[in-house]
Amino acid sequence: MGNIIIINASDSDECRIARLKDNKLEEFHIETTGREIIKGNIYKATITRIEDSLQAVFVDYGGERQGFLQKEEIHSDYFLDNHSGRKSLNDIVSCGQELIVQITKDPILKKGAMLTTFVSLPGRHVVLMPGSNSVGVSRKIEDETERTRLKDIIDKLKIPEGFGVIIRTVSVDSTKSVISKDINYLLKLWEDINKKALNEKAPAILYKERNLSLRSIRDYFNPEVTEIVVDDNAIFQEIKTFMNIISPKHTRLVKLYNGEKPIFSKYKIEDKISSIFENQVKLKSGGTIVIEQTEALVAIDVNSGKATQKKSLEDTAMQTNLEACEEIARQLRLRDLGGIIVIDFIDMKDSKHRAKVEKAMKTHLKVDKARVKVGRLSKLGLLEVSRQRLSPPIEYGTFVTCKHCQGKGLIPSIESLGAGCIRQVRIEMLREGITGVKVKVPVEVASYLLNKKRKEILELEMMREIPITIEPDNNLPPGKNEIICE
């Protein structure tokens, strides 16, 4: 099957993107109307409060909650003239002072967004950093010859003073002209942002990151990708235009899906996506890994279960742990789990086996775009991993806190339930001999379908010439529905 990027954007309230490698789900991203990602956006903002005890300031950038800007994230260009030799934050910046800030971490629950004044603009091949002079190459590029070649290219390009550059992983084997074109585009973009900042009154947005579809193509497309399949014509045209800019020779890989089946059902990945929200993942050997998120850390437990493929307990433990390493690394990417992660492997007595598991964990984490640090496997079988979170947890915006269990569990959001219900109806309507479809759903979902999705339901009825009846049912628990074909 190769390496395929599948984009499900036919629902206006939800965009889902999956990357399959040899029919295995490797990446999954979702953006809904209730889960807008603002990380990367640039704003003209105002300092509203200075907290010297926290060594940080609160900033009004136009969001629902004020952003949090730490002292070390304030560029020296914003320091007051009288800051010299003084440590107090009140002597460095002042209330009412205007800044250009960028979101580094999305607001989540009661926490506001994390901000920085050290702006970085990601392109296809490079990241441009205004206000810096550093030049670097992605750590993911390990070949020293290639690293030296890329650094030489940057040294030969005429980059204006006060701009830093980081070469991205995708730049391997890229030519000087391709990298130069990317840098010139980003320089022009920064010029436009600065011009807008002069004319806008704070708080105001100066630059908005591309939509999820284009961000995913920019960050995840590589020569290994053999196909990009999209089920929405408008997004299809956007991606073709974007591909024509970043890699014209690969524009032919972008294809529009017009099948009657929902695109994710066609590629048989709905069940694979559903498993992301479960806390238990089965291993091929019969073992399992259990993933539990807490406020402080993510705990992952490896169990041997029915795994008895080796003669001794020690060998069984090692083989199960090695298999778990690959799956854990994949799950960390799929769920975008960040912070401190503690993995409880099955106990192994042999130090060589423990070293082998450590090495395997590091190897499988190398493909992760997030920054990852791996500790040493302790005698108790615990391994600490620190991982950068690239976006809010996947449940945020897709799931809401359950009113029946006071936050102890999660149920899909109304938008997700509605979208899922329509996908099920589409599949059921493909069956032969159906004269009508009755859909029983909880009251809230029925209200959403009848008010927000009436147009899509009517289009389905006209296309298949089959009436669809939406029936609210108070007895159905949240997240459940019944589809009756007549």
PLY file of the C-alpha trace (Angstrom):
ply
format ascii 1.0
element vertex 486
property float x
property float y
property float z
element edge 485
property int vertex1
property int vertex2
end_header
0.00 0.00 0.00
2.96 2.29 0.55
2.87 5.59 2.41
-0.48 7.37 2.01
-1.86 10.60 3.49
-5.67 10.52 3.75
-7.60 13.75 4.39
-11.24 13.59 5.53
-12.48 17.19 5.20
-16.01 16.67 3.84
-17.54 17.62 7.21
-17.40 21.38 7.80
-17.13 20.91 11.59
-14.32 18.38 11.58
-11.13 17.72 9.62
-9.26 14.43 10.16
-5.93 13.45 8.68
-4.32 10.03 8.79
-1.02 8.75 7.46
-0.81 5.06 6.61
2.42 3.18 6.08
1.98 -0.34 4.72
-1.65 -0.24 5.90
-0.60 0.72 9.44
-1.79 3.96 11.05
1.33 6.05 11.76
-0.05 9.57 12.24
-3.48 10.94 13.12
-4.55 14.56 13.52
-7.95 16.11 14.08
-9.24 19.66 14.15
-12.84 20.54 15.00
-14.78 23.78 15.38
-14.53 23.24 19.14
-10.78 22.61 18.99
-9.20 25.45 17.05
-5.42 25.23 17.05
-3.77 28.65 17.45
-0.22 27.46 18.08
2.07 29.29 15.67
-0.23 32.30 15.27
1.41 35.73 15.66
-0.32 38.64 17.43
0.24 42.26 18.34
-0.39 42.21 22.08
-0.24 44.34 25.21
1.26 43.59 28.64
-1.56 43.81 31.20
0.08 42.50 34.39
3.61 41.95 35.60
4.20 39.16 38.12
7.75 39.55 39.42
7.35 36.54 41.73
6.59 34.33 38.72
9.22 36.03 36.54
6.52 36.38 33.91
3.94 38.78 32.50
0.32 38.34 31.43
-0.45 39.52 27.93
-3.70 40.44 26.16
-3.43 39.08 22.63
-7.18 38.92 21.98
-7.90 35.42 23.29
-10.56 34.42 25.83
-7.86 34.15 28.49
-4.70 36.19 28.71
-1.46 34.62 27.57
1.52 33.80 29.79
4.92 35.20 28.77
7.98 34.17 30.79
10.93 36.50 31.32
13.33 34.36 29.26
10.88 34.51 26.33
11.08 38.31 26.12
13.53 39.49 23.44
16.02 42.14 24.54
14.65 44.48 21.85
11.65 45.00 24.14
13.66 45.86 27.25
13.28 49.37 28.62
16.24 51.72 28.42
16.66 51.73 32.21
16.82 47.95 32.66
20.62 47.82 32.87
21.93 46.04 35.97
18.48 45.50 37.51
16.84 42.16 38.11
13.23 43.22 38.73
10.87 42.44 35.84
9.12 45.78 36.49
12.36 47.51 35.46
12.63 45.51 32.23
9.11 45.89 30.77
6.05 47.97 31.64
2.27 47.54 31.73
0.66 48.74 28.52
3.77 47.96 26.49
3.07 46.50 23.06
4.78 43.35 21.81
4.71 41.00 18.84
4.12 37.53 20.31
3.72 34.01 18.96
1.72 31.17 20.52
4.01 28.31 21.57
1.40 26.25 23.43
-2.37 26.32 22.93
-4.66 27.29 25.82
-6.20 24.24 27.44
-8.88 23.92 30.12
-8.18 26.74 32.61
-4.64 27.43 31.39
-3.97 30.32 29.03
-1.71 30.16 26.00
2.08 30.15 26.39
3.76 32.93 24.42
7.16 33.98 23.14
8.58 37.09 21.46
11.20 34.92 19.70
9.19 34.41 16.53
9.86 31.45 14.23
8.30 31.08 10.77
8.27 27.49 9.45
8.62 26.94 5.73
8.87 23.71 3.81
12.66 23.42 4.06
13.74 25.96 6.67
12.54 27.75 9.78
13.26 31.50 9.79
13.92 33.16 13.16
13.74 36.98 13.11
15.81 38.57 15.88
18.39 35.78 15.92
21.69 35.13 14.17
22.03 31.40 14.81
22.20 28.85 12.02
21.42 25.21 12.69
20.55 21.89 11.08
17.83 19.55 12.34
19.13 16.91 14.73
17.19 14.33 12.75
19.75 14.75 9.94
22.54 12.56 11.29
24.77 12.22 8.23
27.72 14.56 8.89
28.50 15.01 5.19
24.94 16.15 4.49
24.93 18.45 7.55
28.13 20.11 6.33
26.72 20.50 2.80
23.56 22.18 4.09
25.53 24.52 6.35
27.70 25.53 3.38
24.55 26.36 1.38
23.31 28.65 4.16
26.72 30.34 4.45
26.66 31.13 0.71
23.13 32.58 0.77
22.75 36.28 1.51
20.61 36.19 4.64
20.01 39.67 6.13
21.54 40.52 9.50
19.30 39.66 12.45
17.76 36.52 10.99
18.51 32.98 12.12
17.81 29.83 10.11
17.22 26.18 10.99
17.39 23.60 8.19
14.47 21.16 8.47
14.76 17.38 8.11
12.99 17.39 4.73
15.89 19.42 3.27
18.07 16.32 2.86
19.41 16.34 -0.72
17.73 19.71 -1.43
19.46 22.15 -3.78
20.64 25.68 -3.03
17.91 27.21 -5.22
15.11 25.33 -3.41
16.35 26.43 0.01
16.93 29.99 -1.22
13.38 30.18 -2.57
11.99 29.06 0.79
14.04 31.64 2.72
13.01 34.49 0.38
9.34 33.56 0.83
9.68 33.63 4.62
11.56 36.96 4.54
8.72 38.48 2.52
6.19 36.98 4.96
8.00 38.58 7.93
8.07 41.91 6.10
4.29 41.73 5.63
3.78 40.86 9.31
5.84 43.87 10.38
3.91 46.20 8.07
0.63 44.93 9.48
1.91 45.42 13.04
2.52 49.12 12.36
-1.07 49.68 11.22
-3.03 47.43 13.58
-4.16 48.37 17.07
-3.40 45.81 19.81
-4.73 43.22 20.40
-4.73 42.03 16.79
-3.78 38.92 14.84
-0.89 39.47 12.43
-0.40 35.98 11.05
-2.53 32.86 11.17
-1.06 29.40 10.66
-2.27 27.42 7.68
-5.23 25.07 8.09
-4.63 21.53 9.33
-4.56 20.03 5.84
-1.81 22.33 4.55
0.16 22.16 7.81
0.15 18.37 7.60
1.36 18.39 3.99
4.06 20.93 4.84
5.31 19.00 7.87
4.74 15.35 6.91
5.07 15.11 3.15
8.32 13.43 2.06
9.58 11.42 -0.93
8.23 8.21 0.66
4.62 9.42 0.29
3.06 7.73 -2.75
-0.44 9.25 -2.62
-2.45 12.07 -1.01
-6.19 11.39 -1.08
-8.74 14.13 -0.26
-12.53 13.87 -0.08
-13.36 17.59 -0.34
-13.00 19.48 -3.63
-12.12 22.86 -2.07
-9.37 21.36 0.12
-8.22 19.28 -2.85
-7.69 22.45 -4.91
-5.87 24.16 -1.99
-3.50 21.23 -1.57
-2.79 21.02 -5.31
-1.92 24.73 -5.36
0.26 24.33 -2.26
2.01 21.26 -3.67
2.67 23.16 -6.88
4.62 25.67 -4.77
6.59 23.34 -2.50
7.12 20.37 -4.83
5.62 20.76 -8.34
6.75 17.32 -9.53
4.64 15.66 -6.81
1.38 17.52 -7.57
0.18 14.45 -9.49
0.12 12.50 -6.19
-2.85 14.57 -4.95
-6.11 12.81 -5.80
-9.77 13.61 -5.19
-11.90 10.85 -3.65
-15.47 10.68 -4.99
-16.57 7.31 -3.63
-19.93 6.79 -1.94
-18.33 5.23 1.14
-16.81 7.68 3.66
-13.10 7.90 2.86
-11.86 6.48 6.19
-14.24 3.53 5.87
-12.94 2.90 2.35
-9.40 2.57 3.73
-10.63 0.59 6.78
-9.12 2.86 9.41
-12.16 3.94 11.48
-11.54 1.09 13.95
-7.85 1.97 14.09
-8.72 5.56 14.98
-11.25 4.45 17.60
-8.51 2.45 19.33
-6.53 5.65 19.92
-9.10 6.70 22.51
-8.90 3.39 24.39
-6.49 2.91 27.28
-5.48 -0.64 26.29
-3.55 -1.61 23.16
-3.03 -5.25 22.18
0.30 -6.55 20.92
0.63 -9.22 18.22
2.34 -11.59 20.65
-0.67 -11.60 22.99
0.71 -9.00 25.41
-0.85 -5.60 26.07
0.13 -2.07 26.96
-2.12 0.06 29.19
-1.92 3.86 28.89
-3.19 6.09 31.70
-2.92 9.89 31.72
-2.73 11.80 34.99
-2.14 15.46 35.90
1.52 14.77 36.69
2.56 12.22 34.07
1.57 9.51 31.63
1.90 5.97 32.99
2.32 3.07 30.56
2.23 -0.52 31.78
3.49 -3.44 29.68
1.85 -6.80 30.37
2.85 -10.17 28.94
-0.75 -11.41 28.90
-0.90 -14.57 26.77
2.58 -14.08 25.33
4.42 -17.41 25.81
6.34 -17.69 22.57
9.71 -18.30 24.26
10.98 -21.15 26.41
11.95 -19.08 29.46
10.17 -16.26 31.30
13.20 -14.02 30.79
13.15 -14.43 27.00
9.37 -13.97 26.87
9.69 -10.78 28.91
12.42 -9.41 26.63
10.56 -10.17 23.39
7.31 -8.68 24.72
9.17 -5.56 25.90
10.88 -5.16 22.51
7.54 -5.45 20.73
6.04 -2.95 23.19
8.80 -0.41 22.41
7.67 -0.04 18.79
3.98 0.20 19.73
4.59 2.68 22.57
6.59 4.98 20.26
3.72 4.84 17.74
1.07 5.52 20.37
2.99 8.53 21.70
2.87 10.04 18.19
-0.76 9.11 17.53
-2.04 10.48 20.84
0.55 13.29 21.02
1.33 12.43 24.64
3.75 14.90 26.21
5.52 15.73 29.45
6.91 13.00 31.68
6.10 9.45 30.55
6.91 6.51 32.81
6.94 3.07 31.21
6.71 0.00 33.43
8.29 -2.80 31.42
8.09 -6.48 32.38
10.90 -7.27 34.83
14.12 -8.61 33.30
17.09 -9.84 35.32
19.72 -9.79 32.58
21.41 -6.36 32.22
22.07 -7.07 28.51
18.34 -7.50 27.94
17.61 -4.21 29.73
20.20 -2.44 27.55
18.60 -3.96 24.44
15.17 -2.62 25.42
16.64 0.85 26.10
18.27 0.89 22.67
15.06 -0.28 20.96
13.05 2.47 22.64
15.51 5.14 21.48
15.55 3.71 17.93
11.76 3.76 17.54
11.51 7.28 18.97
13.97 8.66 16.42
11.23 9.10 13.79
9.22 11.32 16.18
9.11 15.00 15.15
8.79 16.03 18.81
11.86 16.47 21.04
12.29 13.29 23.08
14.70 12.40 25.89
15.04 8.81 27.10
16.43 7.89 30.53
17.90 4.60 31.77
15.87 1.51 32.53
15.90 1.04 36.31
16.28 -2.24 38.18
12.55 -2.05 38.88
11.83 -2.05 35.14
10.83 1.64 34.93
11.92 3.85 32.03
11.42 7.63 32.09
10.80 9.47 28.82
10.35 13.20 28.35
8.46 14.23 25.20
7.55 17.60 23.76
3.80 17.97 23.15
3.19 19.36 19.65
-0.51 20.14 20.15
-3.25 19.80 22.78
-4.23 16.23 23.75
-6.22 14.53 21.01
-9.29 14.30 23.29
-9.43 18.11 23.65
-12.31 19.44 21.53
-13.20 15.96 20.26
-14.45 14.76 23.67
-16.26 16.67 26.44
-16.37 15.93 30.15
-19.19 13.51 30.93
-21.92 15.12 33.04
-22.97 11.71 34.36
-19.61 10.81 35.94
-18.40 14.31 36.90
-15.25 14.14 34.79
-14.15 10.62 35.67
-14.71 9.46 32.08
-15.03 10.84 28.56
-17.69 10.67 25.84
-17.45 11.92 22.24
-18.54 15.54 21.68
-21.89 16.28 19.99
-20.10 17.32 16.79
-18.11 14.08 16.68
-21.21 11.99 17.47
-23.16 13.80 14.75
-20.37 13.36 12.19
-19.96 9.70 13.17
-23.70 9.09 12.94
-23.87 10.53 9.42
-20.94 8.34 8.38
-22.78 5.24 9.70
-25.95 6.26 7.84
-23.95 6.65 4.60
-22.69 3.08 4.93
-26.11 1.62 5.81
-27.72 3.36 2.82
-25.41 1.47 0.45
-27.26 -1.76 1.26
-29.68 -3.06 -1.37
-33.45 -3.01 -0.92
-33.65 -0.27 1.73
-36.77 1.90 1.63
-36.05 4.08 4.69
-33.61 4.71 7.52
-34.59 5.56 11.11
-31.88 6.99 13.36
-32.40 6.94 17.13
-29.96 9.22 18.95
-29.79 11.10 22.29
-31.77 14.36 22.34
-28.69 16.63 22.06
-27.39 14.76 19.02
-30.83 14.80 17.37
-31.02 18.57 17.86
-27.54 18.99 16.32
-28.37 16.79 13.30
-31.73 18.48 12.63
-30.37 22.02 13.01
-26.74 21.92 11.92
-26.69 18.95 9.55
-30.10 19.26 7.90
-28.54 20.18 4.55
-26.28 17.12 4.51
-29.17 14.84 5.50
-31.34 16.25 2.70
-28.52 15.74 0.19
-28.19 12.11 1.32
-31.93 11.56 0.92
-31.95 13.05 -2.58
-28.83 11.19 -3.69
-30.08 7.74 -2.58
-33.83 8.53 -2.83
-34.29 7.09 0.65
-36.00 9.03 3.51
-34.05 9.50 6.75
-35.90 9.93 10.06
-34.07 11.39 13.07
-35.70 10.32 16.34
-34.55 11.64 19.75
-34.45 8.96 22.46
-34.09 9.94 26.12
-33.26 6.37 27.08
-30.11 6.20 24.99
-26.92 6.89 26.99
-24.47 9.51 25.66
-22.40 8.21 22.76
-24.90 5.53 21.66
-27.28 5.44 18.71
-29.52 2.98 16.86
-29.84 2.88 13.07
-32.81 0.91 11.79
-33.07 0.14 8.07
-36.55 -0.50 6.72
0 1
1 2
2 3
3 4
4 5
5 6
6 7
7 8
8 9
9 10
10 11
11 12
12 13
13 14
14 15
15 16
16 17
17 18
18 19
19 20
20 21
21 22
22 23
23 24
24 25
25 26
26 27
27 28
28 29
29 30
30 31
31 32
32 33
33 34
34 35
35 36
36 37
37 38
38 39
39 40
40 41
41 42
42 43
43 44
44 45
45 46
46 47
47 48
48 49
49 50
50 51
51 52
52 53
53 54
54 55
55 56
56 57
57 58
58 59
59 60
60 61
61 62
62 63
63 64
64 65
65 66
66 67
67 68
68 69
69 70
70 71
71 72
72 73
73 74
74 75
75 76
76 77
77 78
78 79
79 80
80 81
81 82
82 83
83 84
84 85
85 86
86 87
87 88
88 89
89 90
90 91
91 92
92 93
93 94
94 95
95 96
96 97
97 98
98 99
99 100
100 101
101 102
102 103
103 104
104 105
105 106
106 107
107 108
108 109
109 110
110 111
111 112
112 113
113 114
114 115
115 116
116 117
117 118
118 119
119 120
120 121
121 122
122 123
123 124
124 125
125 126
126 127
127 128
128 129
129 130
130 131
131 132
132 133
133 134
134 135
135 136
136 137
137 138
138 139
139 140
140 141
141 142
142 143
143 144
144 145
145 146
146 147
147 148
148 149
149 150
150 151
151 152
152 153
153 154
154 155
155 156
156 157
157 158
158 159
159 160
160 161
161 162
162 163
163 164
164 165
165 166
166 167
167 168
168 169
169 170
170 171
171 172
172 173
173 174
174 175
175 176
176 177
177 178
178 179
179 180
180 181
181 182
182 183
183 184
184 185
185 186
186 187
187 188
188 189
189 190
190 191
191 192
192 193
193 194
194 195
195 196
196 197
197 198
198 199
199 200
200 201
201 202
202 203
203 204
204 205
205 206
206 207
207 208
208 209
209 210
210 211
211 212
212 213
213 214
214 215
215 216
216 217
217 218
218 219
219 220
220 221
221 222
222 223
223 224
224 225
225 226
226 227
227 228
228 229
229 230
230 231
231 232
232 233
233 234
234 235
235 236
236 237
237 238
238 239
239 240
240 241
241 242
242 243
243 244
244 245
245 246
246 247
247 248
248 249
249 250
250 251
251 252
252 253
253 254
254 255
255 256
256 257
257 258
258 259
259 260
260 261
261 262
262 263
263 264
264 265
265 266
266 267
267 268
268 269
269 270
270 271
271 272
272 273
273 274
274 275
275 276
276 277
277 278
278 279
279 280
280 281
281 282
282 283
283 284
284 285
285 286
286 287
287 288
288 289
289 290
290 291
291 292
292 293
293 294
294 295
295 296
296 297
297 298
298 299
299 300
300 301
301 302
302 303
303 304
304 305
305 306
306 307
307 308
308 309
309 310
310 311
311 312
312 313
313 314
314 315
315 316
316 317
317 318
318 319
319 320
320 321
321 322
322 323
323 324
324 325
325 326
326 327
327 328
328 329
329 330
330 331
331 332
332 333
333 334
334 335
335 336
336 337
337 338
338 339
339 340
340 341
341 342
342 343
343 344
344 345
345 346
346 347
347 348
348 349
349 350
350 351
351 352
352 353
353 354
354 355
355 356
356 357
357 358
358 359
359 360
360 361
361 362
362 363
363 364
364 365
365 366
366 367
367 368
368 369
369 370
370 371
371 372
372 373
373 374
374 375
375 376
376 377
377 378
378 379
379 380
380 381
381 382
382 383
383 384
384 385
385 386
386 387
387 388
388 389
389 390
390 391
391 392
392 393
393 394
394 395
395 396
396 397
397 398
398 399
399 400
400 401
401 402
402 403
403 404
404 405
405 406
406 407
407 408
408 409
409 410
410 411
411 412
412 413
413 414
414 415
415 416
416 417
417 418
418 419
419 420
420 421
421 422
422 423
423 424
424 425
425 426
426 427
427 428
428 429
429 430
430 431
431 432
432 433
433 434
434 435
435 436
436 437
437 438
438 439
439 440
440 441
441 442
442 443
443 444
444 445
445 446
446 447
447 448
448 449
449 450
450 451
451 452
452 453
453 454
454 455
455 456
456 457
457 458
458 459
459 460
460 461
461 462
462 463
463 464
464 465
465 466
466 467
467 468
468 469
469 470
470 471
471 472
472 473
473 474
474 475
475 476
476 477
477 478
478 479
479 480
480 481
481 482
482 483
483 484
484 485
